[in-house]
Amino acid sequence: MKIKHLKISEVEEHWNSAGTRILKYTLEMYHEGLKEHKIVSAPEIDILENKVNLQAQKWLEKWRDVENKQKMNEEKEANIVEASVRTKAAESDIKRIEDLLIHTLSVDDSVNWEDLKRKDDFSEIFPEKPNPETKKEYPEKPDKGVPVFTFLEKILKSKREKKIKEFENNYALELLKWEEEKACIDEYNRSLDKEYGEKVQKWQLEVDDWTKRKEDFLSKQEEFNAKIEQLKESYFSHNPVAIVEYCDMVLENSQYPDNFPKSYEIEYNPDSKILIIEYQLPSIECIPTIKEVKYVASKKELKEIHYPESQTLKLFDETLYKITLRSIHEIFEADAANAIESVSYNGWVRAINKATGREENNCILSIQVRKVDFLQIDLANVEPKVCFKNFKGVASSKLSSLTPIQPILQITRSDKRFVDSYEVSNQIDSTTNLAAMDWEDFEHLIREVFEKEFISNGGEVKVTQASRDGGVDVIAFDPDPIRGGKIIIQAKRYTNTVSVSAVRDLYGAIVNEGATKGILVSTADYGPDAYEFAKGKPITLLNGSNLLYLLEKHGQHARIDLKEAKKILAENDSKRNQ
């Protein structure tokens, strides 16, 4: 609010009967916001000031009402805009879910091997070579010249000789000064040369380090790209592990709403050419329910309008059928090696059982489809549930009921390498030196430890044959759809530091087995190169201290004495050789 006060003016009114002159004081006022103008007058300055203040207060209250109305209108407009934005976002969320199946038809689901390769350039800038500082130049050397004699000096020998002597002395002084200045410049320039030499030497070291880092970068890039080529070759050679890895990439590339789980487990049977997919489907809480957002002016608030529950449940069912058909379509379309004849798909949903209040993970739909049959349908025009049923898919009439069903075909966890396990933990106590145990007992002890770790989540832990085929001692199956999967565990009852080669062997076993993770357990510790190699890979290294901690966690006590173990093992070897 701005009120302009113009200059007070006094105007002579009249003379009264007593002969006194009566004056009238006036003030012109103007309010810019209200566009109102007023002239206030009074016979006295004090009265005029009071009138002006009263008028200003009146305008102030009037302007406050105007501002409040403006603010309310602005808030209303902002809320209307927000309601519109949120409504459009809700419509977009629903539209994206409704188009889940149609969307995949416009996408090439095949893995582009070239896109997997690393082609980025080395980002570090080449070290800048230092420039030498500008050296100081020598001052001009004094010219000796010849003395200039006056007439008397030419005539008088004594004067002439005196002049020559002074001339020689002056020249000698100038020459000495020049030589001193030259020596200072030489010293300064030498210091510049030394400093520049040190900078160049430091720069050369930086160049060497930069070159080494670049070579290492390119070497790792080349090694990574070679693995991609190797994986590609293995895939087209129908290597089971490579096929699983390829199909994993296909499903991983599939884009869904952020709140949808992205968890699955895959197994490929090379004999039957069946790919089994255990897929974690979204729960009903992942389905958006907002239909519209309105601004209620009477309550000055935003109100969310939700779809009826029946409509949300229907959308949930349709979504799960669409994800199922979409996943199968993606696998078949991407099957460039023609390695898959059928897909067996099991859809799981993790949710709270309302009867028990406990979280459960149940398989609620299962389907097995041959590729030759699936490619005959037109996904753009099918009704997902009808299509699912047409392929003899198994599910309850309403998926939203989360009724568990028996999968048509499940991932098998049988392995001919597995052997019957036996208990070892009941034979050890705080006096047992783990580093001196029989190696087979040690492997079964490791199985027991990890079985206790995984048993609460329904996991399985098995020991392989004594031949340790493929470098695998223990295999764990963690059913958790997010962090679980097949885990390779190798037990090393070592008395010396574990070298990086053992870690490399474990990594090779992870790749060959198609496992999600590898754990190396040793009674000894690991070298720096072993820890360095494990960085960034799905590998966990557990040393003797970690092993003792795990045992104590589950109520077992033992000890590790490497020096004593070396002596015991050496004596045992000596007895066997006798």
C-alpha positions in Angstrom: 0.0 0.0 0.0 1.3 3.4 -0.9 -0.4 6.7 0.3 0.8 9.9 -1.2 0.5 13.0 1.0 0.7 16.3 -0.9 1.8 19.6 0.7 -0.5 21.0 3.4 -1.9 24.3 2.3 -3.7 26.9 4.3 -6.6 28.9 2.8 -8.1 32.1 4.3 -11.7 31.6 5.0 -13.1 34.8 6.5 -12.9 37.2 9.4 -15.2 36.6 12.4 -17.1 39.3 14.3 -14.2 39.6 16.7 -12.0 40.5 13.8 -10.0 37.2 13.9 -9.0 35.6 10.7 -10.2 32.0 10.4 -7.8 29.7 8.4 -8.6 26.3 6.8 -5.8 23.7 6.5 -6.1 21.1 3.7 -4.2 18.0 2.7 -4.5 16.0 -0.5 -4.2 12.2 -0.1 -3.9 9.4 -2.7 -3.9 5.6 -2.4 -2.1 4.0 -5.4 -3.5 0.5 -4.8 -7.1 1.5 -4.4 -6.8 4.3 -6.9 -8.7 6.5 -4.4 -8.2 10.3 -3.9 -9.3 12.5 -1.0 -8.8 16.1 0.2 -8.9 16.4 4.0 -9.4 19.8 5.7 -9.6 21.1 9.2 -9.2 24.4 11.0 -6.3 23.2 13.1 -3.2 21.2 12.2 -3.7 18.6 15.0 -7.3 18.0 13.8 -6.1 17.7 10.3 -3.5 15.1 11.3 -6.1 13.1 13.2 -8.4 13.1 10.1 -5.5 12.0 7.9 -4.6 9.1 10.2 -8.3 8.0 10.4 -8.5 8.1 6.5 -5.2 6.2 6.2 -6.5 3.5 8.7 -9.7 3.2 6.7 -7.8 2.7 3.5 -5.4 0.2 5.2 -8.3 -2.0 6.3 -9.9 -1.7 2.9 -6.5 -2.6 1.2 -6.0 -5.6 3.5 -9.4 -7.0 2.4 -8.3 -6.6 -1.2 -5.0 -8.3 -0.6 -6.7 -11.2 1.3 -9.1 -11.7 -1.6 -6.2 -11.7 -4.1 -4.3 -14.2 -1.9 -7.3 -16.5 -1.7 -7.8 -16.3 -5.4 -4.1 -17.1 -6.0 -4.3 -20.1 -3.6 -7.4 -21.3 -5.3 -5.8 -21.0 -8.7 -2.7 -22.9 -7.4 -4.8 -25.6 -5.9 -6.8 -26.0 -9.1 -3.6 -26.3 -11.1 -2.2 -28.8 -8.6 -5.4 -30.8 -8.8 -5.2 -30.8 -12.6 -1.5 -31.9 -12.5 -2.1 -34.7 -10.1 -5.2 -35.9 -12.0 -3.1 -36.1 -15.2 -0.4 -37.9 -13.4 -2.9 -40.4 -12.0 -4.4 -40.9 -15.5 -0.8 -41.4 -16.9 -0.1 -44.1 -14.2 -3.3 -46.0 -15.1 -2.6 -45.6 -18.8 0.9 -47.0 -18.4 -0.4 -50.1 -16.6 -3.2 -50.6 -19.1 -0.7 -50.4 -22.0 1.8 -52.9 -20.4 1.2 -55.5 -23.0 0.8 -53.2 -26.0 4.0 -51.4 -25.1 6.2 -54.4 -25.5 5.0 -54.9 -29.2 6.8 -51.7 -30.2 10.1 -52.8 -28.5 12.8 -55.1 -29.9 13.5 -57.4 -27.0 16.6 -58.9 -28.4 19.8 -58.1 -26.6 22.1 -55.8 -28.6 25.5 -57.3 -27.9 27.3 -54.1 -29.1 25.4 -52.0 -26.6 26.6 -54.2 -23.8 30.2 -53.4 -24.6 32.1 -50.6 -23.0 33.1 -48.0 -25.6 33.6 -44.9 -23.5 36.9 -43.1 -23.9 39.4 -42.6 -21.1 38.1 -39.5 -19.4 41.3 -38.3 -17.7 42.9 -35.4 -19.4 46.6 -35.8 -20.4 48.8 -34.0 -17.9 49.7 -30.5 -19.1 53.5 -30.1 -19.7 54.9 -27.2 -17.7 56.3 -24.2 -19.7 59.7 -22.8 -18.8 59.8 -19.4 -17.2 61.3 -16.6 -19.3 64.9 -16.1 -18.5 66.5 -12.8 -17.8 68.8 -11.4 -20.5 72.2 -9.9 -19.9 72.5 -6.2 -19.8 74.5 -4.7 -22.6 78.2 -4.9 -21.9 79.8 -1.5 -21.3 81.8 -0.2 -24.2 85.2 1.0 -23.2 85.5 3.6 -25.9 88.2 6.3 -25.8 88.5 9.4 -23.5 87.8 12.8 -25.0 90.5 15.3 -24.1 90.1 19.0 -23.6 92.6 21.4 -25.2 94.6 21.7 -21.9 94.6 17.9 -21.5 96.0 17.5 -25.0 98.8 20.0 -24.2 99.5 19.0 -20.6 100.7 15.5 -20.2 99.9 15.3 -16.5 96.3 16.3 -17.0 96.0 13.9 -20.0 97.4 11.0 -18.0 95.1 11.8 -15.1 92.1 11.8 -17.5 93.2 8.4 -18.9 93.6 7.0 -15.4 90.1 8.2 -14.4 88.7 6.9 -17.6 90.3 3.4 -17.0 89.0 3.3 -13.4 85.5 4.3 -14.4 85.5 1.6 -17.1 86.8 -1.0 -14.7 84.0 -0.1 -12.2 81.4 -0.4 -14.9 82.8 -3.7 -16.1 82.9 -5.1 -12.6 79.3 -4.0 -12.0 78.2 -5.6 -15.3 80.0 -8.8 -14.4 78.3 -8.9 -11.0 74.9 -8.3 -12.5 75.7 -11.0 -15.1 76.6 -13.4 -12.3 73.3 -12.7 -10.6 71.4 -13.3 -13.8 73.3 -16.6 -14.3 72.4 -17.7 -10.9 68.7 -16.8 -11.4 68.5 -18.5 -14.7 70.2 -21.6 -13.3 67.5 -21.7 -10.5 64.9 -21.4 -13.2 66.5 -24.3 -15.1 66.5 -26.4 -11.9 63.0 -25.6 -11.0 61.8 -26.3 -14.6 63.7 -29.6 -14.5 62.0 -30.6 -11.3 58.6 -29.7 -12.8 59.4 -31.7 -16.0 60.5 -34.6 -13.9 57.2 -34.4 -11.8 55.2 -34.1 -15.0 56.9 -37.2 -16.5 55.9 -39.2 -13.5 52.3 -37.9 -13.9 52.4 -38.9 -17.6 53.7 -42.3 -16.6 50.9 -42.7 -14.0 48.3 -41.4 -16.5 49.6 -43.8 -19.2 49.4 -46.7 -16.8 45.9 -45.8 -15.8 44.8 -45.4 -19.4 46.4 -48.8 -20.3 44.7 -50.4 -17.3 41.4 -48.8 -18.3 41.7 -50.0 -21.9 42.8 -53.4 -20.8 39.8 -53.8 -18.5 37.6 -52.5 -21.2 39.0 -55.0 -23.7 38.8 -57.8 -21.2 35.1 -56.9 -20.4 34.3 -56.7 -24.1 36.0 -60.0 -24.7 33.7 -61.5 -22.1 30.7 -60.1 -23.9 31.9 -61.7 -27.1 32.6 -65.0 -25.2 29.1 -64.8 -23.7 27.6 -64.2 -27.1 29.5 -67.1 -28.6 28.4 -69.3 -25.7 24.8 -68.2 -26.1 24.7 -69.1 -29.8 26.4 -72.4 -28.9 23.4 -73.1 -26.7 25.5 -73.1 -23.5 22.9 -73.4 -20.7 24.6 -70.9 -18.4 24.9 -68.4 -21.2 21.2 -68.9 -22.2 20.1 -68.2 -18.6 22.4 -65.1 -18.5 20.9 -63.9 -21.8 17.3 -64.4 -20.8 18.1 -62.6 -17.5 19.3 -59.6 -19.5 16.1 -59.7 -21.6 13.8 -59.6 -18.6 16.0 -57.0 -16.8 15.7 -54.7 -19.8 11.9 -54.8 -19.6 10.7 -51.5 -18.1 7.9 -51.4 -15.5 6.6 -48.8 -13.0 9.2 -48.1 -10.3 7.1 -49.6 -7.6 6.8 -53.0 -9.4 9.2 -55.6 -8.1 12.0 -56.6 -10.5 12.9 -60.1 -9.2 12.9 -63.4 -10.8 14.8 -66.7 -11.0 15.5 -68.6 -14.3 16.5 -72.1 -15.1 17.1 -73.7 -18.5 16.9 -77.4 -19.4 19.0 -78.1 -22.4 17.5 -81.5 -23.0 13.9 -80.3 -23.2 14.7 -76.7 -24.2 12.3 -75.4 -21.6 13.0 -72.2 -19.8 11.5 -72.0 -16.3 10.8 -68.5 -14.9 9.9 -67.9 -11.3 8.7 -64.3 -11.4 7.8 -62.0 -8.5 4.7 -60.2 -9.5 3.5 -56.8 -8.0 1.1 -56.9 -5.1 -2.2 -55.2 -5.2 -0.6 -52.2 -3.3 1.4 -51.5 -6.4 -1.8 -50.8 -8.4 -2.7 -47.0 -8.5 -6.2 -46.3 -7.2 -6.5 -42.5 -7.7 -9.0 -41.6 -10.4 -9.0 -37.8 -10.0 -8.0 -35.0 -7.7 -10.5 -32.2 -7.1 -10.2 -28.9 -5.4 -13.1 -28.4 -2.9 -13.5 -24.6 -2.6 -15.8 -24.8 0.4 -13.2 -26.7 2.4 -10.2 -25.2 0.7 -8.6 -28.6 0.3 -7.6 -31.1 -2.4 -9.7 -34.3 -2.4 -8.6 -37.6 -4.0 -11.3 -39.5 -5.8 -10.5 -43.2 -5.9 -11.6 -46.0 -8.2 -14.1 -48.4 -6.7 -12.4 -51.4 -5.1 -13.9 -53.8 -7.6 -12.3 -51.8 -10.5 -8.9 -51.9 -8.8 -9.1 -55.6 -8.2 -10.1 -56.1 -11.9 -7.1 -53.9 -13.0 -4.8 -56.0 -10.7 -5.9 -59.2 -12.3 -5.5 -57.8 -15.8 -2.0 -56.5 -14.9 -0.7 -59.8 -13.7 -2.0 -61.6 -16.8 -0.4 -58.9 -19.0 3.0 -59.1 -17.3 2.9 -62.9 -17.7 2.1 -62.8 -21.4 4.6 -59.9 -21.9 7.4 -61.8 -20.2 6.8 -64.9 -22.4 6.7 -62.7 -25.5 9.9 -61.0 -24.6 11.7 -64.3 -24.1 10.5 -65.8 -27.4 11.1 -62.6 -29.4 14.6 -62.3 -28.1 15.4 -66.0 -28.7 17.9 -65.3 -31.5 19.8 -68.6 -30.9 16.5 -70.5 -31.2 17.4 -72.3 -28.0 14.0 -72.2 -26.3 11.1 -74.4 -27.4 8.9 -73.7 -24.3 8.5 -71.3 -21.4 7.2 -72.4 -18.1 6.2 -69.3 -16.1 5.3 -69.2 -12.4 4.0 -65.9 -11.0 4.5 -65.2 -7.3 3.0 -62.5 -5.1 4.3 -61.5 -1.8 1.5 -60.1 0.5 0.1 -60.1 4.0 -2.3 -63.0 4.7 -5.3 -61.3 6.2 -6.2 -64.4 8.1 -2.8 -64.8 9.9 -1.4 -61.3 9.6 1.9 -62.9 8.3 3.6 -62.1 5.1 3.5 -64.9 2.5 4.9 -65.5 -0.9 2.6 -67.7 -2.9 2.5 -68.8 -6.5 -0.9 -67.7 -7.8 -0.5 -68.4 -11.5 1.4 -70.9 -13.7 1.5 -71.5 -17.4 3.6 -73.5 -19.9 3.6 -72.4 -23.5 5.3 -73.7 -26.6 7.1 -71.1 -28.8 5.5 -72.4 -32.0 2.0 -72.0 -30.5 2.7 -68.6 -28.8 4.0 -67.0 -32.0 0.6 -67.8 -33.7 -1.3 -65.3 -31.6 -1.8 -61.5 -32.1 -1.0 -60.0 -28.7 -2.3 -56.6 -29.9 -5.8 -58.0 -29.9 -6.0 -60.7 -27.3 -7.8 -60.4 -24.0 -5.0 -61.4 -21.5 -7.1 -63.6 -19.2 -8.8 -65.4 -22.0 -5.4 -65.9 -23.8 -3.9 -67.2 -20.5 -6.7 -69.7 -20.1 -6.5 -70.7 -23.7 -3.0 -71.9 -23.1 -4.2 -74.0 -20.2 -2.7 -71.6 -17.6 -3.5 -72.4 -14.0 -4.9 -69.8 -11.7 -7.9 -69.1 -9.5 -10.9 -67.3 -11.0 -9.8 -64.1 -9.3 -6.0 -63.5 -8.9 -6.8 -60.8 -6.3 -7.8 -63.6 -3.9 -4.1 -64.6 -3.9 -5.1 -68.3 -3.8 -2.0 -70.4 -3.9 -1.7 -73.0 -6.8 0.7 -75.8 -7.6 3.1 -74.7 -10.3 3.1 -76.7 -13.6 6.9 -76.9 -13.5 9.3 -75.6 -11.0 13.0 -74.9 -10.9 14.7 -78.1 -9.7 17.3 -77.9 -7.1 18.5 -81.5 -7.5 22.2 -82.0 -8.3 23.9 -85.3 -8.9 27.0 -83.9 -7.2 25.2 -83.5 -3.8 26.1 -86.0 -1.1 24.4 -86.9 2.2 25.5 -84.5 4.9 26.5 -85.4 8.4 26.7 -83.4 11.6 30.1 -82.0 12.7 29.3 -79.1 15.0 28.4 -81.5 17.8 31.9 -82.8 17.7 33.7 -79.5 18.2 34.3 -77.4 21.2 36.4 -74.4 22.3 39.5 -76.6 22.1 39.0 -77.6 18.5 41.5 -76.1 16.0 39.5 -75.6 12.8 42.6 -75.2 10.8 43.7 -78.7 11.6 40.3 -80.4 10.9 39.9 -83.1 8.3 39.0 -81.2 5.1 35.8 -83.1 4.5 34.6 -82.5 8.1 35.5 -78.9 7.6 33.2 -78.7 4.5 30.3 -80.3 6.3 30.8 -77.8 9.2 30.6 -75.0 6.7 27.4 -76.5 5.4 25.9 -76.6 9.0 26.9 -72.9 9.6 25.2 -71.6 6.5 22.3 -73.9 6.9 21.6 -72.2 10.2 22.0 -68.8 8.4 19.5 -69.7 5.7 17.0 -72.0 7.4 14.9 -69.2 8.8 14.1 -68.1 5.3 13.4 -71.7 4.0 16.8 -72.0 2.3 18.6 -75.2 1.5 22.4 -75.9 1.8 24.0 -79.0 0.3 27.6 -80.4 0.1 29.0 -81.6 -3.2 31.0 -84.8 -3.8 34.5 -85.1 -2.6 35.9 -84.6 -6.1 34.8 -81.0 -5.7 33.6 -80.9 -9.3 33.7 -77.4 -10.8 35.4 -76.0 -7.7 32.1 -76.1 -5.7 32.1 -77.4 -2.1 28.7 -76.2 -0.9 25.6 -74.9 -2.7 23.0 -72.8 -1.0 19.5 -72.0 -2.4 18.0 -68.9 -0.9 14.3 -68.6 -1.9 14.2 -64.9 -1.3 13.1 -63.4 -4.6 15.2 -60.2 -4.2 18.4 -61.1 -2.5 18.3 -64.9 -2.9 19.1 -67.4 -5.6 21.8 -69.9 -6.1 24.9 -69.3 -3.9 28.3 -71.0 -4.3 30.3 -71.6 -1.2 33.9 -72.8 -1.2 35.6 -73.9 2.0 39.3 -73.6 2.3 40.9 -75.1 5.4 44.1 -73.2 4.8 47.1 -72.4 7.1 48.6 -70.0 4.6 47.3 -66.7 3.1 44.7 -67.4 0.4 46.0 -66.3 -3.0 44.1 -64.4 -5.6 43.9 -67.6 -7.8 41.4 -69.2 -5.3 39.2 -66.1 -5.7 39.4 -66.3 -9.5 38.5 -70.0 -9.3 35.4 -69.1 -7.2 34.4 -66.4 -9.7 34.7 -68.9 -12.5 32.5 -71.3 -10.6 29.9 -68.6 -10.1 29.7 -68.0 -13.9 29.7 -71.7 -14.7 27.0 -72.5 -12.2 24.8 -69.5 -13.1 24.9 -68.5 -9.5 24.0 -65.1 -8.1 26.8 -65.0 -5.5 29.9 -66.7 -4.2 31.3 -67.0 -0.7 34.8 -68.1 0.0 35.4 -69.3 3.6 38.9 -69.9 4.9 40.6 -70.5 8.3 43.4 -68.2 7.1 43.3 -64.6 5.7 43.4 -63.2 2.2 46.1 -61.3 0.4 45.5 -57.7 -0.8 45.3 -58.9 -4.5 42.5 -61.3 -3.5 40.5 -58.5 -1.9 41.2 -56.3 -4.9 40.0 -58.9 -7.3 36.7 -59.4 -5.3 35.8 -55.7 -5.5 32.8 -55.0 -7.6 32.0 -58.7 -8.0 29.3 -60.8 -6.3 31.9 -62.4 -4.0 32.2 -62.3 -0.2 35.5 -63.3 1.5 35.2 -64.7 5.0 38.4 -65.2 7.0 39.1 -67.2 10.1 37.8 -64.4 12.4 34.5 -64.2 10.4 34.1 -68.0 10.6 34.6 -68.0 14.4 32.0 -65.2 14.7 29.5 -67.2 12.6 30.0 -70.2 14.8 29.5 -68.2 18.0 26.4 -66.6 16.5 24.9 -70.0 16.4 26.1 -71.2 19.8 29.3 -73.0 18.6 32.8 -72.3 19.9 36.1 -73.3 18.4 39.5 -71.7 17.8 42.0 -71.2 15.0 45.8 -71.6 15.5 47.5 -71.7 12.2 51.0 -72.4 13.6 49.7 -75.3 15.6 47.7 -76.6 12.6 50.8 -76.5 10.3 52.6 -78.7 12.8 49.7 -81.2 13.2 49.1 -81.5 9.5 52.8 -82.0 8.8 52.9 -84.8 11.4 49.8 -86.4 9.9 51.3 -86.3 6.4 54.5 -87.9 7.8 52.6 -90.7 9.4 50.7 -91.4 6.1 53.9 -91.5 4.1 55.6 -94.0 6.5 
